[in-house]
Amino acid sequence: MIFDSLLGMFSVDMGIDLGTCNTLVCVKGEGVVLNEPSVVAVRRGTNQVLRDGNAVGLVAKEMLGKTPGSISAIRPLKDGVIADFDITEAMLGYFIRKVHGRSRFVKPRVVIAVPSGITAVEKRAVYNSAERAGARRVYLIEEPMAAGIGAGLPIAEATASLIVDIGGGTTEVAIMTLADIAVCNSIRVAGDEMDAAIIAHMRRKYDLMIGLQTAEAVKIEIGAIAKLDEDLSKEVRGRDVVGGLPRRCSVSSSEIREALAEPIGQIIECVTRTLENAEPELAADLVENGLHLAGGGALLRGLDIEIQEATGLDVKTVDDPLSCVARGTSVYLENLGAWKDTMESDADDY
């Protein structure tokens, strides 16, 4: 442990939010130093990353849906877990090198946030990928705990804190107290499902095929759950299903609200189910402490209003919800001695 601490003086230890859509890296004293899409471009049929291993993140995302037959732009994580082991390793290695620097001779310690609902085998896959990608030591922390720490909630105290973290692949709902999770539910319905719902709506109503990036842009720019004072609209371009030719049309926020009703309904059901499973004393605390929204989904217009109406709790969006989990992994790493005895930390735990 002393030797490991000495090594830590010469390495850039980092916390990583390894997300389905985006990967964020946070370093002590610097905050979030990397925020890039979890996308890798490879030669089709191989695991060879293009551009000397640098076609990762923003560079690779620009290729999504636009690659020729010889190239594949791949998102190696699906629903918050590793779908392609080798490509995830290449992606993690690229991000770690980019933050840590090639010139350093000491490998970094890494804390990675993982969904609470994944299996021991899936945790082991994340651990091995990070280790092979260049980490000296790897610690895993469940995403809702990382979100709670990053949001500054009093999760170590004898009072209940409720976090709803809506990411790209999973939604995590957890009630935390005394530095542990009392009740938790994880569903694989989140940002990706919302994008798929928008794609389905555009095809069903307008006979227009759009890509994932276009659907995501629609969600961000005009997506809403509650009725807005003034309806927003956006021009959407894609391919006509019948004629096969490029075409454009205009879509409104009220239409998107209808399209998102099903995935949002599943998320709200997950929240209410978690509350129903809480002990009475924890539920009593939440009347005072309320519910906190984190993750990219927290930015969806009117989501806080819908959840508040469904639960009766005061709903607050945490500061900078997109980086909340990443900040939590960094704080965890800074206070490793205090936290590691109360949480799953490394491979020995699974």
C-alpha positions in Angstrom: 0.0 0.0 0.0 2.9 2.4 0.8 4.6 1.5 -2.4 1.3 2.1 -4.3 1.0 5.5 -2.7 4.5 6.4 -3.7 3.8 5.4 -7.3 0.7 7.6 -7.1 2.9 10.6 -6.7 4.2 10.0 -10.2 1.0 9.0 -12.0 -2.1 10.9 -13.1 -4.8 8.8 -11.4 -8.2 9.2 -13.0 -11.9 8.5 -12.6 -13.8 7.3 -15.6 -17.4 7.4 -16.5 -17.4 4.6 -19.1 -20.8 5.4 -20.7 -22.6 3.8 -23.6 -22.7 7.1 -25.5 -19.9 9.1 -24.0 -16.8 8.5 -21.9 -15.7 11.2 -19.4 -12.4 11.2 -17.5 -11.9 13.3 -14.4 -8.5 14.1 -12.7 -8.0 15.4 -9.2 -7.6 19.2 -9.2 -8.4 19.5 -12.9 -12.0 18.3 -13.1 -13.3 16.7 -16.3 -10.3 16.6 -18.7 -11.8 14.4 -21.4 -15.4 14.1 -22.7 -15.6 12.1 -26.0 -18.1 9.7 -27.6 -17.7 6.0 -26.9 -17.1 5.2 -30.6 -14.2 3.5 -32.4 -13.6 3.2 -36.1 -12.1 0.0 -37.3 -11.4 -1.8 -40.6 -14.5 -4.0 -41.3 -14.0 -7.6 -40.1 -11.1 -6.8 -37.9 -10.3 -5.0 -34.6 -7.7 -2.8 -36.2 -8.4 0.9 -35.2 -7.9 3.3 -38.1 -5.5 6.2 -38.3 -2.7 4.5 -36.3 -5.1 3.7 -33.4 -6.4 7.3 -33.2 -9.9 6.9 -34.8 -11.5 7.0 -31.4 -14.0 9.3 -29.8 -14.9 12.5 -31.7 -13.1 11.5 -34.8 -14.9 8.1 -34.9 -18.3 9.6 -34.1 -18.2 11.8 -37.2 -18.0 8.6 -39.2 -21.2 7.0 -37.7 -23.6 6.2 -40.5 -21.2 7.5 -43.2 -18.6 4.8 -43.5 -17.8 2.9 -46.7 -17.9 -0.8 -46.9 -14.3 -1.2 -45.7 -14.8 0.7 -42.4 -17.1 0.2 -39.4 -17.8 2.8 -36.7 -18.6 0.9 -33.6 -20.0 1.7 -30.2 -18.4 -1.1 -28.2 -20.7 -0.7 -25.2 -24.3 -1.5 -25.2 -26.8 -0.9 -22.4 -23.9 0.2 -20.2 -21.9 -3.0 -20.5 -19.1 -4.2 -22.8 -20.4 -5.7 -26.1 -17.0 -5.9 -27.8 -14.1 -6.7 -25.4 -11.2 -6.0 -27.7 -12.5 -2.7 -29.1 -13.4 -1.5 -25.6 -9.8 -2.2 -24.5 -8.5 -0.2 -27.5 -10.8 2.7 -26.7 -9.9 2.8 -23.0 -6.2 2.5 -23.8 -6.5 5.5 -26.1 -8.4 7.6 -23.5 -6.0 6.6 -20.7 -2.9 7.5 -22.8 -4.5 10.8 -23.9 -5.0 11.9 -20.3 -2.0 10.2 -18.7 0.6 11.0 -21.3 2.8 8.6 -23.1 6.0 9.9 -21.5 5.1 8.8 -17.9 6.7 5.5 -16.8 4.2 4.8 -14.0 0.7 3.4 -14.9 -2.3 5.2 -13.3 -4.9 4.0 -10.8 -8.3 4.1 -12.4 -11.8 4.2 -10.9 -14.6 3.2 -13.3 -18.3 3.7 -12.8 -20.4 0.7 -13.9 -24.2 0.2 -13.9 -25.6 -1.3 -10.6 -27.5 -4.1 -12.5 -24.6 -5.7 -14.3 -23.3 -9.2 -13.5 -20.1 -10.3 -11.9 -18.9 -11.5 -15.3 -19.6 -8.1 -16.9 -17.8 -6.4 -14.0 -14.8 -8.7 -14.6 -14.8 -7.7 -18.3 -14.6 -4.0 -17.4 -11.9 -4.7 -14.9 -9.8 -6.7 -17.4 -10.3 -4.2 -20.2 -9.0 -1.4 -18.0 -6.1 -3.4 -16.7 -5.0 -4.4 -20.2 -5.5 -0.9 -21.5 -2.8 0.4 -19.1 -4.2 0.9 -15.6 -2.0 0.0 -12.7 -4.9 -0.8 -10.4 -8.6 -0.7 -11.1 -11.5 0.0 -8.8 -15.2 -0.2 -9.8 -17.9 1.9 -8.3 -21.6 1.6 -9.0 -23.0 4.5 -11.1 -25.6 5.7 -8.6 -23.1 5.9 -5.8 -20.7 7.8 -8.1 -23.5 10.1 -9.1 -24.5 10.7 -5.4 -20.9 11.5 -4.5 -20.5 13.8 -7.5 -23.7 15.6 -6.7 -22.5 16.2 -3.1 -25.4 14.3 -1.5 -24.9 13.2 2.1 -24.8 9.5 1.2 -22.5 8.6 4.1 -25.0 9.9 6.7 -27.9 8.1 8.3 -30.4 9.8 6.0 -31.9 8.7 2.7 -30.7 10.2 -0.6 -32.5 9.3 -3.9 -30.6 9.6 -7.2 -32.0 9.0 -10.7 -29.2 8.7 -13.2 -30.4 8.6 -16.8 -27.5 7.8 -19.1 -27.3 6.6 -22.7 -27.8 2.9 -22.1 -29.2 2.5 -18.6 -31.3 4.4 -16.0 -30.2 3.8 -12.4 -32.5 4.6 -9.5 -31.0 4.2 -6.1 -31.8 5.1 -2.5 -28.5 5.5 -0.5 -27.7 5.8 3.1 -24.7 5.1 5.4 -22.3 4.9 2.3 -24.2 2.1 0.7 -27.2 1.4 -1.5 -30.4 0.5 0.4 -32.7 0.0 -2.6 -31.7 0.1 -6.3 -33.3 -0.6 -9.7 -31.5 -0.5 -13.0 -33.3 -0.7 -16.4 -31.8 -0.7 -19.8 -34.1 2.1 -21.0 -32.4 5.5 -21.3 -31.1 7.9 -24.0 -30.6 5.2 -26.7 -34.2 4.1 -26.3 -35.4 7.7 -26.6 -33.4 8.0 -29.9 -34.9 4.8 -31.2 -38.4 6.1 -30.3 -37.8 9.2 -32.3 -36.5 7.2 -35.3 -39.6 5.0 -35.2 -41.9 8.1 -35.0 -40.3 9.7 -38.0 -40.7 6.5 -40.0 -44.2 5.8 -38.9 -45.6 9.4 -39.4 -43.5 10.8 -42.2 -42.1 7.8 -44.0 -38.6 9.3 -43.3 -35.6 7.2 -42.2 -33.2 9.2 -40.0 -30.0 8.2 -38.3 -29.0 8.0 -34.7 -27.1 11.2 -34.7 -30.1 13.1 -36.2 -32.5 11.5 -33.7 -30.1 12.6 -30.8 -30.0 16.1 -32.2 -33.8 16.3 -32.3 -34.0 15.0 -28.7 -31.5 17.6 -27.5 -32.8 20.6 -29.4 -36.6 20.2 -29.1 -37.2 17.2 -26.9 -39.7 17.8 -24.1 -41.8 15.7 -21.8 -44.1 18.4 -20.3 -46.2 20.7 -22.5 -44.2 23.8 -23.4 -45.5 27.4 -23.4 -44.3 27.7 -27.0 -44.0 24.6 -29.3 -40.5 24.2 -30.7 -39.8 22.8 -34.2 -36.8 21.5 -36.1 -36.1 20.7 -39.7 -35.1 17.0 -40.0 -33.4 15.5 -43.0 -33.2 11.8 -44.0 -34.1 9.3 -46.7 -37.7 8.8 -47.9 -38.8 5.2 -47.2 -41.0 4.9 -50.3 -39.0 6.7 -52.9 -35.6 6.2 -51.5 -34.5 9.8 -52.1 -33.2 12.4 -49.7 -36.0 14.5 -48.2 -36.6 17.0 -45.3 -39.6 17.7 -43.1 -40.4 19.7 -40.0 -41.2 18.1 -36.6 -42.5 19.7 -33.4 -41.7 19.3 -29.7 -45.3 18.1 -29.1 -44.8 15.2 -31.5 -41.5 14.3 -29.8 -43.3 14.4 -26.4 -45.7 11.7 -27.8 -42.9 9.7 -29.2 -41.0 9.6 -25.9 -44.0 8.7 -23.8 -43.2 5.0 -23.7 -39.5 5.1 -22.6 -40.3 7.9 -20.1 -43.2 5.9 -18.7 -40.8 3.0 -18.1 -38.3 5.2 -16.3 -41.0 6.7 -14.1 -42.3 3.2 -13.3 -38.8 2.3 -12.3 -38.7 5.3 -9.9 -42.0 4.5 -8.3 -41.1 0.8 -8.0 -37.9 1.8 -6.1 -39.9 4.0 -3.8 -42.4 1.2 -3.1 -39.6 -1.1 -2.0 -38.0 1.5 0.5 -38.3 1.1 4.2 -40.7 3.5 5.8 -38.0 5.5 7.6 -36.1 5.9 4.4 -39.3 7.0 2.6 -39.9 9.5 5.4 -36.5 11.0 4.8 -37.2 11.4 1.1 -40.2 13.6 1.8 -37.7 16.1 3.2 -34.7 15.4 1.0 -36.4 14.9 -2.4 -35.2 13.3 -5.6 -32.1 14.2 -7.6 -31.8 13.8 -11.4 -28.4 13.2 -13.0 -27.1 12.1 -16.4 -27.9 13.5 -19.8 -31.5 12.5 -19.6 -31.9 14.9 -16.7 -31.7 17.8 -19.2 -34.9 16.7 -21.1 -37.4 19.5 -20.8 -40.2 18.9 -18.3 -38.9 15.5 -17.0 -38.5 16.9 -13.5 -42.2 18.0 -13.6 -43.4 14.6 -14.8 -41.5 12.8 -12.1 -42.6 15.2 -9.4 -46.3 14.7 -10.4 -45.8 10.9 -10.4 -44.0 10.7 -7.0 -45.1 13.7 -5.0 -41.4 14.4 -4.2 -39.5 17.6 -4.7 -37.3 16.9 -7.8 -34.0 18.7 -8.4 -31.5 18.5 -11.2 -27.9 18.2 -9.9 -25.3 20.7 -11.0 -23.8 19.7 -14.4 -25.7 16.4 -14.6 -23.6 15.2 -17.6 -20.4 15.1 -15.6 -21.9 14.1 -12.2 -20.8 10.5 -12.3 -17.3 11.3 -13.6 -16.8 13.8 -10.7 -18.0 11.2 -8.3 -15.3 8.7 -9.5 -12.6 11.3 -9.0 -13.8 12.1 -5.4 -13.9 8.4 -4.7 -10.4 8.1 -5.8 -9.2 11.0 -3.7 -10.8 9.4 -0.6 -10.0 5.8 -1.5 -9.0 4.9 2.1 -12.4 6.0 3.5 -14.5 4.5 0.8 -12.9 1.2 -0.3 -14.0 -0.7 2.8 -17.6 0.1 2.2 -17.9 -0.5 -1.5 -16.9 -3.0 -4.1 -13.4 -1.9 -5.1 -11.5 -4.4 -7.3 -11.5 -7.8 -8.8 -11.2 -9.6 -5.5 -14.8 -8.6 -4.8 -16.2 -10.6 -7.8 
